[in-house]
């Protein structure tokens, strides 16, 4: 952020109250979602300086750095983040640095600050975790939070669109900062489609595929984007299908003269 600027004590007290209320609300919401942490971005959204849509665009690599779209000046952002860290320390929360990766094929590290100062970036990336969690659960939470987000490919209703890189078009596109891009230019061509509905196959092939993306299509009746399936490497799909066919085909026990198949409903592979 920037060099510290003295704030009127009354204004600082009011800001501290807003920050603490936003942090408490975010922590409570994350607790209900079994996450048990609060992040600086949550606080900026909670006090009304950021909106969810803007954060989404930033996560998709469509905003150069987060402070650019925060609806206040840099000194106030700096003061709010100091107040947040003081609140978190007083609550006994533990700091946990988290990776923020863009939802783009390039998977670039997201930038928070105008300056790009490494110390400031680290402060923004730090989540504050509830002391209720065991060390093992904290490690799992940190790993999950640092996981790169899924790429999203759109099946457009309007086919009259143009790739901003090559000028071509197609049945599928991915949104990038300059505009829509075809899958070839995005490095996602040659993938196979796995329709939604088979959760076990989806989990198995997703774990095996170096490249994958979620395919979405806008539903006019429901007025929202809905998941259609997954785009994956063809070899990963064939391997996952063979494994599941073998698992289902081999009986593992005999009871009352009837072969019993291995249960795959509780498969614990990612």
C-alpha positions as CSV (number, residue, x, y, z in Angstrom):
1,X,0.0,0.0,0.0
2,X,1.5,3.4,0.9
3,X,3.3,5.4,3.5
4,X,1.2,5.6,6.7
5,X,-1.0,8.7,6.9
6,X,-2.5,9.8,10.3
7,X,-6.2,9.3,10.5
8,X,-8.6,11.3,12.6
9,X,-9.1,9.2,15.8
10,X,-12.9,9.3,15.4
11,X,-12.7,8.1,11.8
12,X,-10.2,5.4,12.8
13,X,-12.6,4.1,15.5
14,X,-15.4,4.0,13.0
15,X,-13.3,2.2,10.5
16,X,-12.1,-0.3,13.1
17,X,-15.7,-1.0,13.9
18,X,-16.6,-1.6,10.2
19,X,-13.5,-3.9,9.8
20,X,-14.2,-6.0,12.9
21,X,-17.9,-6.4,11.9
22,X,-16.9,-7.4,8.4
23,X,-14.2,-9.8,9.6
24,X,-16.6,-11.4,12.2
25,X,-19.3,-11.9,9.5
26,X,-16.8,-13.4,7.1
27,X,-15.4,-15.8,9.7
28,X,-18.9,-16.9,10.7
29,X,-19.8,-17.5,7.0
30,X,-16.6,-19.5,6.4
31,X,-17.3,-21.5,9.6
32,X,-20.7,-22.5,8.3
33,X,-18.9,-23.6,5.1
34,X,-16.4,-25.6,7.2
35,X,-13.5,-23.3,6.1
36,X,-12.7,-21.6,9.4
37,X,-10.6,-18.7,8.1
38,X,-11.0,-15.1,7.0
39,X,-9.0,-13.3,4.3
40,X,-8.2,-9.7,3.6
41,X,-10.3,-9.8,0.4
42,X,-13.3,-10.9,2.5
43,X,-12.9,-7.8,4.7
44,X,-12.7,-5.5,1.7
45,X,-15.9,-7.0,0.3
46,X,-17.6,-6.9,3.7
47,X,-17.0,-3.2,4.3
48,X,-18.3,-2.4,0.8
49,X,-15.1,-1.4,-0.9
50,X,-15.2,-4.3,-3.3
51,X,-18.0,-6.3,-4.8
52,X,-18.1,-10.0,-5.7
53,X,-18.3,-9.4,-9.4
54,X,-15.2,-7.3,-9.4
55,X,-13.3,-9.9,-7.4
56,X,-14.4,-12.5,-9.9
57,X,-13.0,-10.5,-12.8
58,X,-9.7,-10.1,-10.9
59,X,-9.5,-13.8,-10.3
60,X,-10.1,-14.4,-14.0
61,X,-7.1,-12.2,-14.8
62,X,-9.2,-9.3,-16.1
63,X,-8.0,-6.7,-13.6
64,X,-4.3,-5.8,-13.4
65,X,-4.2,-5.6,-9.6
66,X,-6.8,-5.7,-6.9
67,X,-6.2,-2.2,-5.3
68,X,-7.0,-0.7,-8.7
69,X,-10.7,-1.6,-8.2
70,X,-11.0,-1.0,-4.4
71,X,-13.4,1.9,-4.0
72,X,-11.3,4.0,-1.7
73,X,-7.8,5.5,-1.5
74,X,-4.6,3.6,-0.7
75,X,-4.1,5.1,2.8
76,X,-7.5,4.0,3.9
77,X,-6.9,0.5,2.5
78,X,-3.6,0.3,4.3
79,X,-5.2,1.4,7.6
80,X,-8.1,-1.1,7.2
81,X,-5.6,-3.9,6.6
82,X,-3.7,-3.0,9.7
83,X,-6.9,-2.9,11.7
84,X,-7.8,-6.3,10.3
85,X,-4.5,-7.9,11.3
86,X,-4.8,-6.4,14.8
87,X,-8.3,-7.9,15.1
88,X,-7.2,-11.3,13.9
89,X,-4.2,-11.3,16.3
90,X,-6.5,-10.4,19.2
91,X,-8.9,-13.2,18.3
92,X,-6.0,-15.7,18.5
93,X,-6.2,-16.6,14.7
94,X,-3.1,-18.0,13.1
95,X,-1.6,-16.6,9.8
96,X,-1.4,-18.9,6.8
97,X,0.0,-17.7,3.6
98,X,-2.0,-18.8,0.5
99,X,-1.3,-18.9,-3.2
100,X,-3.6,-16.9,-5.4
101,X,-3.6,-18.1,-9.0
102,X,-5.6,-16.6,-11.9
103,X,-8.4,-18.6,-13.5
104,X,-6.6,-18.5,-16.9
105,X,-4.7,-21.1,-18.9
106,X,-1.4,-19.3,-18.0
107,X,-2.1,-19.8,-14.3
108,X,-0.3,-16.5,-13.4
109,X,0.0,-15.3,-9.8
110,X,-2.6,-12.7,-9.0
111,X,-1.4,-9.3,-8.0
112,X,-3.0,-7.4,-5.2
113,X,-1.1,-4.0,-4.8
114,X,-0.4,-1.1,-7.1
115,X,3.3,-1.2,-6.1
116,X,3.7,-5.0,-6.3
117,X,5.9,-4.8,-3.1
118,X,6.6,-8.4,-2.0
119,X,5.8,-7.7,1.6
120,X,2.5,-6.1,0.8
121,X,1.6,-9.0,-1.5
122,X,2.4,-11.5,1.2
123,X,0.1,-9.6,3.7
124,X,-2.8,-9.7,1.2
125,X,-2.2,-13.4,0.6
126,X,-2.3,-14.3,4.3
127,X,-5.4,-16.0,5.5
128,X,-6.2,-16.0,9.3
129,X,-7.2,-19.4,10.5
130,X,-9.4,-20.4,13.5
131,X,-7.5,-21.9,16.5
132,X,-10.2,-24.5,16.7
133,X,-8.6,-26.4,13.8
134,X,-6.0,-29.1,14.4
135,X,-2.6,-28.7,12.7
136,X,-3.6,-31.4,10.2
137,X,-6.8,-29.7,9.3
138,X,-5.0,-26.4,8.9
139,X,-2.5,-27.9,6.5
140,X,-5.4,-29.4,4.5
141,X,-7.2,-26.1,4.5
142,X,-4.0,-24.2,3.3
143,X,-3.5,-26.8,0.5
144,X,-7.2,-26.4,-0.6
145,X,-7.1,-22.6,-0.5
146,X,-3.8,-22.6,-2.6
147,X,-5.2,-24.9,-5.2
148,X,-5.4,-23.3,-8.7
149,X,-9.1,-22.6,-9.6
150,X,-10.8,-24.5,-12.4
151,X,-10.7,-23.0,-15.9
152,X,-14.1,-22.2,-17.3
153,X,-14.9,-22.7,-21.0
154,X,-18.1,-21.2,-22.3
155,X,-20.5,-22.8,-24.9
156,X,-21.9,-19.5,-26.3
157,X,-25.6,-19.2,-27.3
158,X,-24.5,-16.7,-29.9
159,X,-21.9,-18.2,-32.3
160,X,-21.1,-14.8,-33.9
161,X,-18.0,-14.1,-31.8
162,X,-14.4,-13.5,-32.8
163,X,-11.2,-14.7,-31.1
164,X,-9.2,-11.6,-30.0
165,X,-5.9,-13.4,-31.0
166,X,-6.5,-15.1,-34.4
167,X,-9.8,-13.6,-35.5
168,X,-11.4,-17.1,-35.7
169,X,-14.4,-18.5,-34.0
170,X,-15.8,-21.8,-32.9
171,X,-18.3,-23.7,-30.7
172,X,-16.4,-22.9,-27.4
173,X,-14.5,-20.0,-26.0
174,X,-12.6,-18.9,-22.9
175,X,-12.7,-15.3,-21.6
176,X,-9.4,-13.5,-21.3
177,X,-8.7,-9.9,-20.4
178,X,-8.7,-8.5,-24.0
179,X,-11.8,-10.6,-24.9
180,X,-12.9,-14.1,-25.9
181,X,-10.3,-16.5,-27.2
182,X,-10.7,-19.8,-29.1
183,X,-9.5,-23.0,-27.4
184,X,-6.6,-23.4,-29.8
185,X,-5.2,-19.9,-29.0
186,X,-5.8,-20.6,-25.3
187,X,-3.9,-23.9,-25.4
188,X,-6.9,-26.0,-24.7
189,X,-7.6,-27.6,-28.1
190,X,-7.6,-31.4,-28.5
191,X,-9.5,-32.1,-25.3
192,X,-12.3,-34.7,-24.9
193,X,-15.7,-33.9,-23.4
194,X,-17.0,-35.7,-20.3
195,X,-20.7,-35.0,-19.8
196,X,-21.9,-34.0,-16.3
197,X,-23.6,-36.7,-14.3
198,X,-21.0,-39.4,-13.6
199,X,-19.3,-38.0,-10.5
200,X,-16.9,-40.9,-10.1
201,X,-15.6,-40.7,-13.6
202,X,-15.3,-37.0,-13.4
203,X,-13.2,-37.1,-10.2
204,X,-11.0,-39.9,-11.6
205,X,-10.3,-38.3,-14.9
206,X,-9.8,-34.8,-13.4
207,X,-7.0,-36.2,-11.2
208,X,-5.3,-37.8,-14.2
209,X,-5.6,-35.0,-16.7
210,X,-2.8,-32.4,-16.9
211,X,-5.1,-30.0,-18.7
212,X,-8.8,-29.7,-17.9
213,X,-11.6,-27.1,-18.0
214,X,-15.2,-26.9,-16.9
215,X,-17.7,-26.3,-19.7
216,X,-20.6,-24.0,-19.0
217,X,-23.6,-22.9,-20.9
218,X,-26.1,-20.1,-20.1
219,X,-29.6,-21.3,-19.4
220,X,-32.2,-18.9,-20.7
221,X,-35.0,-20.4,-18.5
222,X,-33.0,-20.4,-15.3
223,X,-31.0,-17.2,-16.2
224,X,-27.7,-18.6,-15.0
225,X,-24.7,-20.5,-16.3
226,X,-24.9,-24.2,-15.7
227,X,-22.2,-26.8,-15.8
228,X,-22.3,-29.1,-18.8
229,X,-19.3,-31.3,-18.1
230,X,-15.5,-31.4,-18.2
231,X,-12.9,-31.1,-21.0
232,X,-10.0,-33.4,-20.4
233,X,-7.0,-35.0,-22.1
234,X,-8.2,-38.0,-24.2
235,X,-5.6,-40.3,-22.8
236,X,-6.6,-39.5,-19.2
237,X,-10.2,-40.2,-20.1
238,X,-9.4,-43.6,-21.7
239,X,-7.3,-44.6,-18.7
240,X,-10.0,-43.6,-16.2
241,X,-12.6,-45.5,-18.1
242,X,-10.5,-48.6,-18.3
243,X,-9.8,-48.5,-14.5
244,X,-13.5,-48.1,-13.7
245,X,-14.5,-50.9,-16.1
246,X,-12.0,-53.2,-14.5
247,X,-13.1,-52.3,-11.0
248,X,-16.7,-53.0,-11.8
249,X,-16.1,-56.2,-13.8
250,X,-14.1,-58.1,-11.1
251,X,-16.2,-59.8,-8.4
252,X,-14.6,-59.7,-5.0
253,X,-16.9,-61.9,-2.8
254,X,-19.5,-64.6,-3.0
255,X,-22.6,-64.5,-0.9
256,X,-25.7,-66.7,-1.3
257,X,-24.3,-67.8,-4.6
258,X,-24.4,-64.3,-6.1
259,X,-21.2,-62.5,-7.0
260,X,-20.8,-59.1,-5.3
261,X,-19.1,-56.3,-7.1
262,X,-16.6,-53.9,-5.4
263,X,-18.3,-50.8,-4.1
264,X,-17.3,-47.7,-6.0
265,X,-19.8,-45.3,-4.4
266,X,-17.2,-44.4,-1.7
267,X,-14.2,-44.1,-3.9
268,X,-11.8,-41.8,-2.1
269,X,-9.5,-40.9,-5.0
270,X,-9.5,-37.2,-5.9
